Amino acid sequence: MRNAKNCILIADDEKEIRDILSLLLSSEGYEVIVTANGSEAVNRASEEVDLYILDVNMPEMSGFVAGSEIRKKYDSPIIFLTAYSSESDKVMGFSVGADDYIVKPFSNMELLMRTKAILRRRVVSAPSAPVPSSSSQLAIQDLILDLDQQTILRGSEPIVLTYTEFKILELLASNRKKIFSLDHIYNTVWKEEAVSDSAIMVHIKNLRKKLGDDSRNPKYIKTAWGRGYYVD
């Protein structure tokens, strides 16, 4: 049976950081799994983990590679920790499915607030009571979004999206023809002010790739040049 506590997996090759994060998160009531490298993180990944906090620069397997491997099986959010703050590094992180990106050194309060925000979004998005199937599903062309199950079908074929990718698509599909700027999407999905356009742009790129959407002539996610994105 699933533990009532949120479970967080930490992967960092620095023992001091592992110990600090473990103590910090445990004191907030989270169940914590601690690993020392990317390989261990992949091996300990499971449906029981609600959030992964992965250092980028680790021996044996980097956080980016570990995150990519975890994403093949599980869609729980991923936060990357890194000493690198360049735009290209952030783009790389979001490309493999990151939900957030925190640059070292960071304050414990910052990490805790971001952790709570991500887990809170998952709880808020879960339905509190059964709703009629007609209101729990959205159609985009030949795609069916099931808001209860957070799944997408094209005919009988499931399309696997990360949590954040699904929430972006749900936002656009729930507001047909409304153009959302990058800042508006970030603010609505992340529940905070946008710090970089690259996060949304990479998620849109990943979404289009998974949906088989041609960015030059998109079928599902349209581009309003200079303004943002929308769904017809």
Disulfide bonds with the S-S distance in Angstrom:
none
